[in-house]
């Protein structure tokens, strides 16, 4: 079992920044072999893949709507993945979830498909006011 706990959400004005963290516990001896992803879901909308990172950290993915504003990173020594969010917009308002893929195929692999992720955090609310 892997437990994921997100933190860092909150209320911010448009143009501001937040840094989300996702700390893993449980089966973390192999955290460095997990691909990790950040997803979000706004009320009345489908879940969206925001960003993903391979276990090596060398490969990353960003949704077009956040590219250039968000940065995903990981610290395997701390079993933690981060999402730095800059230049936030009201349309970024959502519950943000991190997820772990324990079956990443190789060190530079990540998936953008939620179904491929094995464990999920409880989510953290991000609200951007205009």
Backbone as XML, in Angstrom:
<?xml version="1.0"?>
<chain id="A" units="angstrom">
  <residue number="1" name="UNK">
    <atom name="N" x="0.828" y="-1.187" z="0.000"/>
    <atom name="CA" x="0.000" y="0.000" z="0.000"/>
    <atom name="C" x="0.868" y="1.245" z="0.000"/>
  </residue>
  <residue number="2" name="UNK">
    <atom name="N" x="0.412" y="2.238" z="-0.706"/>
    <atom name="CA" x="1.072" y="3.544" z="-0.746"/>
    <atom name="C" x="0.038" y="4.585" z="-0.361"/>
  </residue>
  <residue number="3" name="UNK">
    <atom name="N" x="0.399" y="5.407" z="0.591"/>
    <atom name="CA" x="-0.463" y="6.514" z="0.969"/>
    <atom name="C" x="0.137" y="7.806" z="0.412"/>
  </residue>
  <residue number="4" name="UNK">
    <atom name="N" x="-0.712" y="8.626" z="-0.184"/>
    <atom name="CA" x="-0.297" y="9.901" z="-0.762"/>
    <atom name="C" x="-1.071" y="11.020" z="-0.084"/>
  </residue>
  <residue number="5" name="UNK">
    <atom name="N" x="-0.356" y="12.015" z="0.371"/>
    <atom name="CA" x="-0.999" y="13.146" z="1.044"/>
    <atom name="C" x="-0.559" y="14.437" z="0.370"/>
  </residue>
  <residue number="6" name="UNK">
    <atom name="N" x="-1.532" y="15.148" z="-0.194"/>
    <atom name="CA" x="-1.246" y="16.420" z="-0.834"/>
    <atom name="C" x="-1.348" y="17.551" z="0.185"/>
  </residue>
  <residue number="7" name="UNK">
    <atom name="N" x="-0.601" y="18.594" z="-0.060"/>
    <atom name="CA" x="-0.674" y="19.797" z="0.758"/>
    <atom name="C" x="-0.272" y="20.991" z="-0.090"/>
  </residue>
  <residue number="8" name="UNK">
    <atom name="N" x="-0.549" y="22.171" z="0.432"/>
    <atom name="CA" x="-0.125" y="23.383" z="-0.251"/>
    <atom name="C" x="-1.219" y="24.121" z="-0.999"/>
  </residue>
  <residue number="9" name="UNK">
    <atom name="N" x="-2.401" y="23.547" z="-1.040"/>
    <atom name="CA" x="-3.491" y="24.241" z="-1.710"/>
    <atom name="C" x="-3.967" y="25.427" z="-0.897"/>
  </residue>
  <residue number="10" name="UNK">
    <atom name="N" x="-4.855" y="26.209" z="-1.496"/>
    <atom name="CA" x="-5.392" y="27.360" z="-0.800"/>
    <atom name="C" x="-6.023" y="28.346" z="-1.746"/>
  </residue>
  <residue number="11" name="UNK">
    <atom name="N" x="-6.261" y="29.538" z="-1.226"/>
    <atom name="CA" x="-6.861" y="30.621" z="-2.000"/>
    <atom name="C" x="-5.777" y="31.616" z="-2.395"/>
  </residue>
  <residue number="12" name="UNK">
    <atom name="N" x="-5.745" y="31.954" z="-3.654"/>
    <atom name="CA" x="-4.727" y="32.879" z="-4.155"/>
    <atom name="C" x="-5.360" y="33.765" z="-5.212"/>
  </residue>
  <residue number="13" name="UNK">
    <atom name="N" x="-4.832" y="34.966" z="-5.342"/>
    <atom name="CA" x="-5.330" y="35.858" z="-6.383"/>
    <atom name="C" x="-4.733" y="35.486" z="-7.734"/>
  </residue>
  <residue number="14" name="UNK">
    <atom name="N" x="-5.436" y="35.841" z="-8.773"/>
    <atom name="CA" x="-4.929" y="35.604" z="-10.116"/>
    <atom name="C" x="-3.551" y="36.236" z="-10.261"/>
  </residue>
  <residue number="15" name="UNK">
    <atom name="N" x="-2.665" y="35.495" z="-10.896"/>
    <atom name="CA" x="-1.287" y="35.943" z="-11.057"/>
    <atom name="C" x="-0.360" y="35.455" z="-9.964"/>
  </residue>
  <residue number="16" name="UNK">
    <atom name="N" x="-0.936" y="34.911" z="-8.907"/>
    <atom name="CA" x="-0.137" y="34.424" z="-7.794"/>
    <atom name="C" x="0.420" y="33.031" z="-8.025"/>
  </residue>
  <residue number="17" name="UNK">
    <atom name="N" x="1.067" y="32.512" z="-6.993"/>
    <atom name="CA" x="1.732" y="31.219" z="-7.080"/>
    <atom name="C" x="1.369" y="30.352" z="-5.877"/>
  </residue>
  <residue number="18" name="UNK">
    <atom name="N" x="1.396" y="29.061" z="-6.116"/>
    <atom name="CA" x="1.269" y="28.067" z="-5.057"/>
    <atom name="C" x="2.195" y="26.912" z="-5.380"/>
  </residue>
  <residue number="19" name="UNK">
    <atom name="N" x="2.636" y="26.235" z="-4.341"/>
    <atom name="CA" x="3.441" y="25.034" z="-4.523"/>
    <atom name="C" x="2.742" y="23.882" z="-3.821"/>
  </residue>
  <residue number="20" name="UNK">
    <atom name="N" x="2.316" y="22.924" z="-4.598"/>
    <atom name="CA" x="1.694" y="21.736" z="-4.036"/>
    <atom name="C" x="2.758" y="20.678" z="-3.767"/>
  </residue>
  <residue number="21" name="UNK">
    <atom name="N" x="2.575" y="19.964" z="-2.687"/>
    <atom name="CA" x="3.447" y="18.848" z="-2.354"/>
    <atom name="C" x="2.611" y="17.587" z="-2.229"/>
  </residue>
  <residue number="22" name="UNK">
    <atom name="N" x="3.219" y="16.473" z="-2.527"/>
    <atom name="CA" x="2.560" y="15.171" z="-2.383"/>
    <atom name="C" x="3.573" y="14.235" z="-1.742"/>
  </residue>
  <residue number="23" name="UNK">
    <atom name="N" x="3.330" y="13.897" z="-0.502"/>
    <atom name="CA" x="4.238" y="13.038" z="0.242"/>
    <atom name="C" x="3.720" y="11.608" z="0.243"/>
  </residue>
  <residue number="24" name="UNK">
    <atom name="N" x="4.603" y="10.688" z="-0.079"/>
    <atom name="CA" x="4.244" y="9.277" z="-0.120"/>
    <atom name="C" x="4.731" y="8.570" z="1.134"/>
  </residue>
  <residue number="25" name="UNK">
    <atom name="N" x="3.932" y="7.640" z="1.606"/>
    <atom name="CA" x="4.322" y="6.793" z="2.729"/>
    <atom name="C" x="3.821" y="5.380" z="2.454"/>
  </residue>
  <residue number="26" name="UNK">
    <atom name="N" x="4.296" y="4.449" z="3.263"/>
    <atom name="CA" x="3.924" y="3.059" z="3.043"/>
    <atom name="C" x="5.024" y="2.367" z="2.259"/>
  </residue>
  <residue number="27" name="UNK">
    <atom name="N" x="4.694" y="1.917" z="1.060"/>
    <atom name="CA" x="5.670" y="1.224" z="0.216"/>
    <atom name="C" x="6.579" y="2.223" z="-0.487"/>
  </residue>
  <residue number="28" name="UNK">
    <atom name="N" x="7.331" y="2.955" z="0.302"/>
    <atom name="CA" x="8.134" y="4.012" z="-0.311"/>
    <atom name="C" x="9.557" y="3.584" z="-0.623"/>
  </residue>
  <residue number="29" name="UNK">
    <atom name="N" x="9.907" y="2.334" z="-0.258"/>
    <atom name="CA" x="11.269" y="1.893" z="-0.562"/>
    <atom name="C" x="11.526" y="1.961" z="-2.052"/>
  </residue>
  <residue number="30" name="UNK">
    <atom name="N" x="10.454" y="1.790" z="-2.837"/>
    <atom name="CA" x="10.603" y="1.842" z="-4.286"/>
    <atom name="C" x="9.966" y="3.083" z="-4.895"/>
  </residue>
  <residue number="31" name="UNK">
    <atom name="N" x="9.787" y="4.130" z="-4.103"/>
    <atom name="CA" x="9.194" y="5.370" z="-4.617"/>
    <atom name="C" x="9.957" y="5.857" z="-5.829"/>
  </residue>
  <residue number="32" name="UNK">
    <atom name="N" x="11.263" y="5.682" z="-5.812"/>
    <atom name="CA" x="12.077" y="6.138" z="-6.932"/>
    <atom name="C" x="11.776" y="5.387" z="-8.214"/>
  </residue>
  <residue number="33" name="UNK">
    <atom name="N" x="10.947" y="4.348" z="-8.144"/>
    <atom name="CA" x="10.540" y="3.598" z="-9.346"/>
    <atom name="C" x="9.087" y="3.902" z="-9.733"/>
  </residue>
  <residue number="34" name="UNK">
    <atom name="N" x="8.469" y="4.862" z="-9.072"/>
    <atom name="CA" x="7.087" y="5.199" z="-9.392"/>
    <atom name="C" x="7.053" y="6.419" z="-10.307"/>
  </residue>
  <residue number="35" name="UNK">
    <atom name="N" x="6.334" y="6.323" z="-11.404"/>
    <atom name="CA" x="5.986" y="7.539" z="-12.120"/>
    <atom name="C" x="4.886" y="8.239" z="-11.326"/>
  </residue>
  <residue number="36" name="UNK">
    <atom name="N" x="4.882" y="9.560" z="-11.380"/>
    <atom name="CA" x="3.924" y="10.330" z="-10.573"/>
    <atom name="C" x="3.178" y="11.316" z="-11.466"/>
  </residue>
  <residue number="37" name="UNK">
    <atom name="N" x="1.954" y="11.573" z="-11.096"/>
    <atom name="CA" x="1.161" y="12.515" z="-11.870"/>
    <atom name="C" x="0.348" y="13.432" z="-10.969"/>
  </residue>
  <residue number="38" name="UNK">
    <atom name="N" x="0.034" y="14.586" z="-11.509"/>
    <atom name="CA" x="-0.894" y="15.522" z="-10.883"/>
    <atom name="C" x="-2.114" y="15.644" z="-11.799"/>
  </residue>
  <residue number="39" name="UNK">
    <atom name="N" x="-3.274" y="15.581" z="-11.193"/>
    <atom name="CA" x="-4.536" y="15.694" z="-11.903"/>
    <atom name="C" x="-5.379" y="16.755" z="-11.205"/>
  </residue>
  <residue number="40" name="UNK">
    <atom name="N" x="-6.378" y="17.249" z="-11.885"/>
    <atom name="CA" x="-7.285" y="18.192" z="-11.243"/>
    <atom name="C" x="-8.703" y="17.969" z="-11.757"/>
  </residue>
  <residue number="41" name="UNK">
    <atom name="N" x="-9.637" y="18.352" z="-10.926"/>
    <atom name="CA" x="-11.040" y="18.263" z="-11.311"/>
    <atom name="C" x="-11.785" y="19.456" z="-10.749"/>
  </residue>
  <residue number="42" name="UNK">
    <atom name="N" x="-12.381" y="20.205" z="-11.648"/>
    <atom name="CA" x="-13.196" y="21.352" z="-11.273"/>
    <atom name="C" x="-14.660" y="20.916" z="-11.235"/>
  </residue>
  <residue number="43" name="UNK">
    <atom name="N" x="-15.488" y="21.625" z="-10.481"/>
    <atom name="CA" x="-16.915" y="21.253" z="-10.394"/>
    <atom name="C" x="-17.561" y="21.206" z="-11.768"/>
  </residue>
  <residue number="44" name="UNK">
    <atom name="N" x="-18.243" y="20.107" z="-12.040"/>
    <atom name="CA" x="-18.944" y="19.963" z="-13.301"/>
    <atom name="C" x="-18.069" y="19.642" z="-14.488"/>
  </residue>
  <residue number="45" name="UNK">
    <atom name="N" x="-16.782" y="19.419" z="-14.243"/>
    <atom name="CA" x="-15.870" y="19.121" z="-15.340"/>
    <atom name="C" x="-15.218" y="17.768" z="-15.135"/>
  </residue>
  <residue number="46" name="UNK">
    <atom name="N" x="-14.688" y="17.225" z="-16.223"/>
    <atom name="CA" x="-13.998" y="15.943" z="-16.136"/>
    <atom name="C" x="-12.605" y="16.140" z="-15.517"/>
  </residue>
  <residue number="47" name="UNK">
    <atom name="N" x="-12.106" y="15.048" z="-14.958"/>
    <atom name="CA" x="-10.756" y="15.090" z="-14.422"/>
    <atom name="C" x="-9.761" y="15.330" z="-15.550"/>
  </residue>
  <residue number="48" name="UNK">
    <atom name="N" x="-8.773" y="16.142" z="-15.282"/>
    <atom name="CA" x="-7.787" y="16.533" z="-16.277"/>
    <atom name="C" x="-6.390" y="16.171" z="-15.796"/>
  </residue>
  <residue number="49" name="UNK">
    <atom name="N" x="-5.598" y="15.629" z="-16.696"/>
    <atom name="CA" x="-4.193" y="15.384" z="-16.381"/>
    <atom name="C" x="-3.447" y="16.700" z="-16.491"/>
  </residue>
  <residue number="50" name="UNK">
    <atom name="N" x="-2.822" y="17.106" z="-15.402"/>
    <atom name="CA" x="-2.126" y="18.392" z="-15.372"/>
    <atom name="C" x="-0.653" y="18.222" z="-15.724"/>
  </residue>
  <residue number="51" name="UNK">
    <atom name="N" x="-0.008" y="17.273" z="-15.059"/>
    <atom name="CA" x="1.424" y="17.072" z="-15.264"/>
    <atom name="C" x="1.791" y="15.662" z="-14.826"/>
  </residue>
  <residue number="52" name="UNK">
    <atom name="N" x="2.886" y="15.178" z="-15.357"/>
    <atom name="CA" x="3.384" y="13.856" z="-14.979"/>
    <atom name="C" x="4.900" y="13.865" z="-15.060"/>
  </residue>
  <residue number="53" name="UNK">
    <atom name="N" x="5.517" y="12.984" z="-14.286"/>
    <atom name="CA" x="6.975" y="12.897" z="-14.287"/>
    <atom name="C" x="7.384" y="11.437" z="-14.179"/>
  </residue>
  <residue number="54" name="UNK">
    <atom name="N" x="8.401" y="11.075" z="-14.929"/>
    <atom name="CA" x="8.926" y="9.720" z="-14.884"/>
    <atom name="C" x="9.681" y="9.484" z="-13.591"/>
  </residue>
  <residue number="55" name="UNK">
    <atom name="N" x="10.000" y="8.203" z="-13.323"/>
    <atom name="CA" x="10.677" y="7.979" z="-12.050"/>
    <atom name="C" x="12.078" y="8.577" z="-12.017"/>
  </residue>
  <residue number="56" name="UNK">
    <atom name="N" x="12.691" y="8.719" z="-13.175"/>
    <atom name="CA" x="14.016" y="9.334" z="-13.217"/>
    <atom name="C" x="13.947" y="10.844" z="-13.066"/>
  </residue>
  <residue number="57" name="UNK">
    <atom name="N" x="12.759" y="11.404" z="-13.303"/>
    <atom name="CA" x="12.621" y="12.848" z="-13.296"/>
    <atom name="C" x="13.007" y="13.502" z="-14.604"/>
  </residue>
  <residue number="58" name="UNK">
    <atom name="N" x="13.532" y="12.705" z="-15.527"/>
    <atom name="CA" x="14.051" y="13.278" z="-16.764"/>
    <atom name="C" x="12.951" y="13.580" z="-17.773"/>
  </residue>
  <residue number="59" name="UNK">
    <atom name="N" x="11.840" y="12.880" z="-17.675"/>
    <atom name="CA" x="10.738" y="13.067" z="-18.625"/>
    <atom name="C" x="9.542" y="13.648" z="-17.905"/>
  </residue>
  <residue number="60" name="UNK">
    <atom name="N" x="8.981" y="14.674" z="-18.503"/>
    <atom name="CA" x="7.819" y="15.316" z="-17.903"/>
    <atom name="C" x="6.776" y="15.602" z="-18.970"/>
  </residue>
  <residue number="61" name="UNK">
    <atom name="N" x="5.551" y="15.739" z="-18.493"/>
    <atom name="CA" x="4.420" y="16.079" z="-19.356"/>
    <atom name="C" x="3.655" y="17.228" z="-18.714"/>
  </residue>
  <residue number="62" name="UNK">
    <atom name="N" x="3.158" y="18.131" z="-19.558"/>
    <atom name="CA" x="2.294" y="19.205" z="-19.087"/>
    <atom name="C" x="1.106" y="19.348" z="-20.021"/>
  </residue>
  <residue number="63" name="UNK">
    <atom name="N" x="-0.045" y="19.554" z="-19.437"/>
    <atom name="CA" x="-1.196" y="19.893" z="-20.254"/>
    <atom name="C" x="-0.951" y="21.246" z="-20.911"/>
  </residue>
  <residue number="64" name="UNK">
    <atom name="N" x="-1.504" y="21.414" z="-22.084"/>
    <atom name="CA" x="-1.297" y="22.656" z="-22.805"/>
    <atom name="C" x="-1.731" y="23.875" z="-22.025"/>
  </residue>
  <residue number="65" name="UNK">
    <atom name="N" x="-2.762" y="23.707" z="-21.203"/>
    <atom name="CA" x="-3.303" y="24.830" z="-20.458"/>
    <atom name="C" x="-2.385" y="25.319" z="-19.342"/>
  </residue>
  <residue number="66" name="UNK">
    <atom name="N" x="-1.397" y="24.491" z="-18.965"/>
    <atom name="CA" x="-0.512" y="24.882" z="-17.863"/>
    <atom name="C" x="0.945" y="24.988" z="-18.286"/>
  </residue>
  <residue number="67" name="UNK">
    <atom name="N" x="1.241" y="24.606" z="-19.496"/>
    <atom name="CA" x="2.637" y="24.600" z="-19.961"/>
    <atom name="C" x="3.213" y="25.995" z="-19.880"/>
  </residue>
  <residue number="68" name="UNK">
    <atom name="N" x="4.397" y="26.082" z="-19.317"/>
    <atom name="CA" x="5.051" y="27.369" z="-19.154"/>
    <atom name="C" x="4.716" y="28.049" z="-17.842"/>
  </residue>
  <residue number="69" name="UNK">
    <atom name="N" x="3.699" y="27.552" z="-17.139"/>
    <atom name="CA" x="3.311" y="28.151" z="-15.854"/>
    <atom name="C" x="3.527" y="27.179" z="-14.690"/>
  </residue>
  <residue number="70" name="UNK">
    <atom name="N" x="3.360" y="25.903" z="-14.927"/>
    <atom name="CA" x="3.491" y="24.880" z="-13.884"/>
    <atom name="C" x="4.770" y="24.081" z="-14.105"/>
  </residue>
  <residue number="71" name="UNK">
    <atom name="N" x="5.353" y="23.622" z="-12.996"/>
    <atom name="CA" x="6.532" y="22.778" z="-13.059"/>
    <atom name="C" x="6.373" y="21.618" z="-12.088"/>
  </residue>
  <residue number="72" name="UNK">
    <atom name="N" x="6.518" y="20.412" z="-12.614"/>
    <atom name="CA" x="6.477" y="19.233" z="-11.761"/>
    <atom name="C" x="7.912" y="18.810" z="-11.465"/>
  </residue>
  <residue number="73" name="UNK">
    <atom name="N" x="8.142" y="18.392" z="-10.242"/>
    <atom name="CA" x="9.469" y="17.911" z="-9.868"/>
    <atom name="C" x="9.305" y="16.870" z="-8.760"/>
  </residue>
  <residue number="74" name="UNK">
    <atom name="N" x="10.378" y="16.163" z="-8.484"/>
    <atom name="CA" x="10.323" y="15.145" z="-7.457"/>
    <atom name="C" x="11.625" y="15.093" z="-6.697"/>
  </residue>
  <residue number="75" name="UNK">
    <atom name="N" x="11.516" y="14.701" z="-5.430"/>
    <atom name="CA" x="12.678" y="14.481" z="-4.584"/>
    <atom name="C" x="12.538" y="13.051" z="-4.061"/>
  </residue>
  <residue number="76" name="UNK">
    <atom name="N" x="13.228" y="12.127" z="-4.690"/>
    <atom name="CA" x="13.080" y="10.714" z="-4.315"/>
    <atom name="C" x="13.600" y="10.438" z="-2.906"/>
  </residue>
  <residue number="77" name="UNK">
    <atom name="N" x="14.546" y="11.226" z="-2.464"/>
    <atom name="CA" x="15.066" y="11.032" z="-1.107"/>
    <atom name="C" x="14.009" y="11.376" z="-0.063"/>
  </residue>
  <residue number="78" name="UNK">
    <atom name="N" x="13.086" y="12.266" z="-0.426"/>
    <atom name="CA" x="12.026" y="12.673" z="0.491"/>
    <atom name="C" x="10.690" y="12.021" z="0.152"/>
  </residue>
  <residue number="79" name="UNK">
    <atom name="N" x="10.678" y="11.153" z="-0.856"/>
    <atom name="CA" x="9.431" y="10.495" z="-1.286"/>
    <atom name="C" x="8.333" y="11.520" z="-1.563"/>
  </residue>
  <residue number="80" name="UNK">
    <atom name="N" x="8.703" y="12.568" z="-2.241"/>
    <atom name="CA" x="7.781" y="13.681" z="-2.437"/>
    <atom name="C" x="7.838" y="14.167" z="-3.883"/>
  </residue>
  <residue number="81" name="UNK">
    <atom name="N" x="6.668" y="14.526" z="-4.396"/>
    <atom name="CA" x="6.578" y="15.150" z="-5.708"/>
    <atom name="C" x="5.923" y="16.511" z="-5.516"/>
  </residue>
  <residue number="82" name="UNK">
    <atom name="N" x="6.339" y="17.463" z="-6.336"/>
    <atom name="CA" x="5.877" y="18.830" z="-6.197"/>
    <atom name="C" x="5.218" y="19.312" z="-7.487"/>
  </residue>
  <residue number="83" name="UNK">
    <atom name="N" x="4.362" y="20.306" z="-7.321"/>
    <atom name="CA" x="3.814" y="21.011" z="-8.471"/>
    <atom name="C" x="3.887" y="22.498" z="-8.160"/>
  </residue>
  <residue number="84" name="UNK">
    <atom name="N" x="4.839" y="23.173" z="-8.794"/>
    <atom name="CA" x="4.966" y="24.614" z="-8.654"/>
    <atom name="C" x="4.038" y="25.271" z="-9.669"/>
  </residue>
  <residue number="85" name="UNK">
    <atom name="N" x="3.140" y="26.099" z="-9.175"/>
    <atom name="CA" x="2.142" y="26.718" z="-10.039"/>
    <atom name="C" x="2.310" y="28.235" z="-9.984"/>
  </residue>
  <residue number="86" name="UNK">
    <atom name="N" x="2.668" y="28.805" z="-11.103"/>
    <atom name="CA" x="2.870" y="30.250" z="-11.217"/>
    <atom name="C" x="1.834" y="30.849" z="-12.155"/>
  </residue>
  <residue number="87" name="UNK">
    <atom name="N" x="1.695" y="32.159" z="-12.081"/>
    <atom name="CA" x="0.768" y="32.884" z="-12.963"/>
    <atom name="C" x="-0.600" y="32.221" z="-12.967"/>
  </residue>
  <residue number="88" name="UNK">
    <atom name="N" x="-1.090" y="31.954" z="-11.790"/>
    <atom name="CA" x="-2.355" y="31.234" z="-11.682"/>
    <atom name="C" x="-3.517" y="32.040" z="-12.237"/>
  </residue>
  <residue number="89" name="UNK">
    <atom name="N" x="-4.457" y="31.316" z="-12.813"/>
    <atom name="CA" x="-5.641" y="31.904" z="-13.421"/>
    <atom name="C" x="-6.891" y="31.346" z="-12.740"/>
  </residue>
  <residue number="90" name="UNK">
    <atom name="N" x="-7.986" y="32.074" z="-12.794"/>
    <atom name="CA" x="-9.223" y="31.550" z="-12.198"/>
    <atom name="C" x="-9.602" y="30.177" z="-12.737"/>
  </residue>
  <residue number="91" name="UNK">
    <atom name="N" x="-9.287" y="29.902" z="-13.989"/>
    <atom name="CA" x="-9.631" y="28.602" z="-14.560"/>
    <atom name="C" x="-8.759" y="27.465" z="-14.032"/>
  </residue>
  <residue number="92" name="UNK">
    <atom name="N" x="-7.758" y="27.787" z="-13.224"/>
    <atom name="CA" x="-6.978" y="26.742" z="-12.554"/>
    <atom name="C" x="-7.658" y="26.253" z="-11.284"/>
  </residue>
  <residue number="93" name="UNK">
    <atom name="N" x="-8.741" y="26.897" z="-10.892"/>
    <atom name="CA" x="-9.468" y="26.498" z="-9.694"/>
    <atom name="C" x="-9.984" y="25.074" z="-9.844"/>
  </residue>
  <residue number="94" name="UNK">
    <atom name="N" x="-9.631" y="24.221" z="-8.890"/>
    <atom name="CA" x="-10.001" y="22.812" z="-8.939"/>
    <atom name="C" x="-9.475" y="22.120" z="-7.687"/>
  </residue>
  <residue number="95" name="UNK">
    <atom name="N" x="-9.889" y="20.882" z="-7.519"/>
    <atom name="CA" x="-9.236" y="20.006" z="-6.546"/>
    <atom name="C" x="-8.098" y="19.301" z="-7.282"/>
  </residue>
  <residue number="96" name="UNK">
    <atom name="N" x="-6.925" y="19.379" z="-6.698"/>
    <atom name="CA" x="-5.735" y="18.792" z="-7.308"/>
    <atom name="C" x="-5.377" y="17.491" z="-6.582"/>
  </residue>
  <residue number="97" name="UNK">
    <atom name="N" x="-5.131" y="16.468" z="-7.366"/>
    <atom name="CA" x="-4.806" y="15.148" z="-6.846"/>
    <atom name="C" x="-3.439" y="14.711" z="-7.368"/>
  </residue>
  <residue number="98" name="UNK">
    <atom name="N" x="-2.674" y="14.066" z="-6.513"/>
    <atom name="CA" x="-1.486" y="13.401" z="-7.023"/>
    <atom name="C" x="-1.755" y="11.897" z="-7.065"/>
  </residue>
  <residue number="99" name="UNK">
    <atom name="N" x="-1.015" y="11.225" z="-7.909"/>
    <atom name="CA" x="-1.218" y="9.794" z="-8.091"/>
    <atom name="C" x="0.107" y="9.126" z="-8.413"/>
  </residue>
  <residue number="100" name="UNK">
    <atom name="N" x="0.199" y="7.857" z="-8.054"/>
    <atom name="CA" x="1.421" y="7.079" z="-8.253"/>
    <atom name="C" x="1.159" y="5.904" z="-9.178"/>
  </residue>
  <residue number="101" name="UNK">
    <atom name="N" x="2.036" y="5.740" z="-10.140"/>
    <atom name="CA" x="1.995" y="4.608" z="-11.068"/>
    <atom name="C" x="3.135" y="3.666" z="-10.701"/>
  </residue>
  <residue number="102" name="UNK">
    <atom name="N" x="2.786" y="2.525" z="-10.103"/>
    <atom name="CA" x="3.804" y="1.587" z="-9.618"/>
    <atom name="C" x="4.320" y="0.671" z="-10.713"/>
  </residue>
  <residue number="103" name="UNK">
    <atom name="N" x="3.793" y="0.775" z="-11.910"/>
    <atom name="CA" x="4.159" y="-0.135" z="-12.976"/>
    <atom name="C" x="4.733" y="0.593" z="-14.185"/>
  </residue>
  <residue number="104" name="UNK">
    <atom name="N" x="5.383" y="1.714" z="-13.918"/>
    <atom name="CA" x="6.020" y="2.437" z="-15.023"/>
    <atom name="C" x="7.000" y="1.527" z="-15.737"/>
  </residue>
  <residue number="105" name="UNK">
    <atom name="N" x="6.985" y="1.578" z="-17.043"/>
    <atom name="CA" x="7.700" y="0.586" z="-17.856"/>
    <atom name="C" x="9.203" y="0.791" z="-17.875"/>
  </residue>
  <residue number="106" name="UNK">
    <atom name="N" x="9.642" y="2.007" z="-17.729"/>
    <atom name="CA" x="11.079" y="2.286" z="-17.696"/>
    <atom name="C" x="11.292" y="3.634" z="-17.067"/>
  </residue>
  <residue number="107" name="UNK">
    <atom name="N" x="12.532" y="3.984" z="-16.894"/>
    <atom name="CA" x="12.874" y="5.151" z="-16.086"/>
    <atom name="C" x="12.384" y="6.460" z="-16.663"/>
  </residue>
  <residue number="108" name="UNK">
    <atom name="N" x="12.117" y="6.516" z="-17.956"/>
    <atom name="CA" x="11.656" y="7.748" z="-18.588"/>
    <atom name="C" x="10.192" y="7.683" z="-18.994"/>
  </residue>
  <residue number="109" name="UNK">
    <atom name="N" x="9.471" y="6.726" z="-18.423"/>
    <atom name="CA" x="8.066" y="6.532" z="-18.780"/>
    <atom name="C" x="7.150" y="7.282" z="-17.832"/>
  </residue>
  <residue number="110" name="UNK">
    <atom name="N" x="6.132" y="7.874" z="-18.390"/>
    <atom name="CA" x="5.029" y="8.397" z="-17.586"/>
    <atom name="C" x="3.757" y="8.168" z="-18.368"/>
  </residue>
  <residue number="111" name="UNK">
    <atom name="N" x="2.662" y="8.170" z="-17.681"/>
    <atom name="CA" x="1.375" y="8.017" z="-18.343"/>
    <atom name="C" x="0.530" y="9.256" z="-18.096"/>
  </residue>
  <residue number="112" name="UNK">
    <atom name="N" x="-0.273" y="9.599" z="-19.063"/>
    <atom name="CA" x="-1.248" y="10.675" z="-18.897"/>
    <atom name="C" x="-2.645" y="10.114" z="-18.665"/>
  </residue>
  <residue number="113" name="UNK">
    <atom name="N" x="-2.721" y="8.781" z="-18.573"/>
    <atom name="CA" x="-4.011" y="8.116" z="-18.417"/>
    <atom name="C" x="-4.251" y="7.816" z="-16.940"/>
  </residue>
  <residue number="114" name="UNK">
    <atom name="N" x="-5.310" y="8.377" z="-16.383"/>
    <atom name="CA" x="-5.599" y="8.190" z="-14.965"/>
    <atom name="C" x="-5.744" y="6.718" z="-14.602"/>
  </residue>
  <residue number="115" name="UNK">
    <atom name="N" x="-6.262" y="5.933" z="-15.521"/>
    <atom name="CA" x="-6.492" y="4.507" z="-15.242"/>
    <atom name="C" x="-5.205" y="3.744" z="-14.981"/>
  </residue>
  <residue number="116" name="UNK">
    <atom name="N" x="-4.072" y="4.285" z="-15.400"/>
    <atom name="CA" x="-2.805" y="3.583" z="-15.208"/>
    <atom name="C" x="-2.184" y="3.876" z="-13.845"/>
  </residue>
  <residue number="117" name="UNK">
    <atom name="N" x="-2.780" y="4.762" z="-13.090"/>
    <atom name="CA" x="-2.248" y="5.099" z="-11.781"/>
    <atom name="C" x="-2.895" y="4.220" z="-10.717"/>
  </residue>
  <residue number="118" name="UNK">
    <atom name="N" x="-2.065" y="3.777" z="-9.788"/>
    <atom name="CA" x="-2.496" y="2.782" z="-8.814"/>
    <atom name="C" x="-2.988" y="3.377" z="-7.497"/>
  </residue>
  <residue number="119" name="UNK">
    <atom name="N" x="-2.393" y="4.462" z="-7.088"/>
    <atom name="CA" x="-2.752" y="5.070" z="-5.805"/>
    <atom name="C" x="-2.975" y="6.565" z="-5.991"/>
  </residue>
  <residue number="120" name="UNK">
    <atom name="N" x="-3.923" y="7.080" z="-5.207"/>
    <atom name="CA" x="-4.330" y="8.472" z="-5.301"/>
    <atom name="C" x="-4.378" y="9.113" z="-3.926"/>
  </residue>
  <residue number="121" name="UNK">
    <atom name="N" x="-4.055" y="10.406" z="-3.907"/>
    <atom name="CA" x="-4.232" y="11.158" z="-2.685"/>
    <atom name="C" x="-5.674" y="11.613" z="-2.534"/>
  </residue>
  <residue number="122" name="UNK">
    <atom name="N" x="-5.931" y="12.304" z="-1.445"/>
    <atom name="CA" x="-7.298" y="12.733" z="-1.143"/>
    <atom name="C" x="-7.643" y="14.057" z="-1.825"/>
  </residue>
  <residue number="123" name="UNK">
    <atom name="N" x="-6.647" y="14.733" z="-2.324"/>
    <atom name="CA" x="-6.876" y="15.989" z="-3.033"/>
    <atom name="C" x="-6.672" y="17.207" z="-2.163"/>
  </residue>
  <residue number="124" name="UNK">
    <atom name="N" x="-6.317" y="18.305" z="-2.802"/>
    <atom name="CA" x="-6.175" y="19.585" z="-2.119"/>
    <atom name="C" x="-6.824" y="20.655" z="-2.990"/>
  </residue>
  <residue number="125" name="UNK">
    <atom name="N" x="-7.588" y="21.536" z="-2.357"/>
    <atom name="CA" x="-8.335" y="22.539" z="-3.105"/>
    <atom name="C" x="-7.452" y="23.720" z="-3.447"/>
  </residue>
  <residue number="126" name="UNK">
    <atom name="N" x="-7.508" y="24.118" z="-4.700"/>
    <atom name="CA" x="-6.849" y="25.339" z="-5.163"/>
    <atom name="C" x="-7.942" y="26.258" z="-5.704"/>
  </residue>
  <residue number="127" name="UNK">
    <atom name="N" x="-8.009" y="27.459" z="-5.163"/>
    <atom name="CA" x="-8.992" y="28.442" z="-5.608"/>
    <atom name="C" x="-8.266" y="29.711" z="-6.012"/>
  </residue>
  <residue number="128" name="UNK">
    <atom name="N" x="-8.484" y="30.135" z="-7.237"/>
    <atom name="CA" x="-7.839" y="31.334" z="-7.762"/>
    <atom name="C" x="-8.919" y="32.383" z="-7.989"/>
  </residue>
  <residue number="129" name="UNK">
    <atom name="N" x="-8.802" y="33.488" z="-7.289"/>
    <atom name="CA" x="-9.792" y="34.552" z="-7.423"/>
    <atom name="C" x="-9.350" y="35.567" z="-8.475"/>
  </residue>
  <residue number="130" name="UNK">
    <atom name="N" x="-10.338" y="36.145" z="-9.127"/>
    <atom name="CA" x="-10.020" y="37.112" z="-10.188"/>
    <atom name="C" x="-9.932" y="38.525" z="-9.641"/>
  </residue>
</chain>
